[in-house]
Amino acid sequence: MLTRLTTNLRSRLVALHARRAGQPNDSGASTVEVLGWAAMSTVAIVAIGAALQALGVDLIDYVRTQLGV
């Protein structure tokens, strides 16, 4: 009885392993995506901040002129 149960369990595990062996493992993809978005957002914020420091007064004056304020 125990031998039959062990054999059945082993055959199921072998079949499961064979089925999963052909599939790619992308379990860490969501973590990489979140880190990528965070890095790109940080770069964008730094670039906008640098542009505002360099062109701050001129840019604000241009926007006010375009808005008619």
SULBEL-V194929 format. One record per residue. N is the residue number from 1. SS is DSSP state (helix for helix, strand for strand, loop for the rest). PSI is psi in degrees with one decimal (999 if undefined). OMEGA is omega in whole degrees, -180 to 180 (999 if undefined). Layout:
{{N | SS | PSI | OMEGA} {N | SS | PSI | OMEGA}}
This chain:
{{1 | loop | -50.3 | -179} {2 | helix | -35.9 | 179} {3 | helix | -41.0 | 179} {4 | helix | -41.4 | 179} {5 | helix | -43.4 | 179} {6 | helix | -42.0 | 179} {7 | helix | -42.5 | 179} {8 | helix | -44.8 | 179} {9 | helix | -42.4 | 180} {10 | helix | -42.2 | -179} {11 | helix | -36.2 | 176} {12 | helix | -41.5 | 179} {13 | helix | -40.2 | 178} {14 | helix | -42.6 | 179} {15 | helix | -41.6 | 179} {16 | helix | -43.5 | 179} {17 | helix | -41.1 | 179} {18 | helix | -36.9 | 180} {19 | helix | -39.5 | -178} {20 | helix | -18.4 | -177} {21 | helix | -29.8 | -179} {22 | loop | -7.7 | -177} {23 | loop | 138.4 | 178} {24 | loop | 148.9 | 180} {25 | loop | 105.9 | -180} {26 | loop | 39.6 | -176} {27 | loop | -25.8 | -180} {28 | loop | 8.2 | -175} {29 | helix | -39.9 | -177} {30 | helix | -37.0 | 178} {31 | helix | -43.6 | 179} {32 | helix | -40.2 | 179} {33 | helix | -43.8 | -180} {34 | helix | -43.6 | 179} {35 | helix | -36.7 | 177} {36 | helix | -45.6 | 178} {37 | helix | -39.2 | 179} {38 | helix | -42.0 | 179} {39 | helix | -43.6 | 180} {40 | helix | -37.0 | 178} {41 | helix | -41.3 | 179} {42 | helix | -43.5 | 179} {43 | helix | -42.1 | 180} {44 | helix | -42.4 | 180} {45 | helix | -42.1 | 179} {46 | helix | -41.2 | 180} {47 | helix | -41.8 | 178} {48 | helix | -41.1 | 178} {49 | helix | -41.8 | 178} {50 | helix | -40.1 | 179} {51 | helix | -39.4 | 179} {52 | helix | -34.6 | 177} {53 | helix | -39.5 | -178} {54 | helix | -38.7 | -174} {55 | helix | 16.1 | -170} {56 | helix | -59.3 | -175} {57 | helix | -43.3 | -180} {58 | helix | -40.8 | -179} {59 | helix | -44.9 | 180} {60 | helix | -40.9 | 178} {61 | helix | -40.4 | 179} {62 | helix | -44.9 | 180} {63 | helix | -42.3 | 179} {64 | helix | -39.9 | 180} {65 | helix | -42.5 | -179} {66 | helix | -34.1 | 179} {67 | helix | -14.0 | -180} {68 | loop | 30.1 | -179} {69 | loop | 999 | 999}}
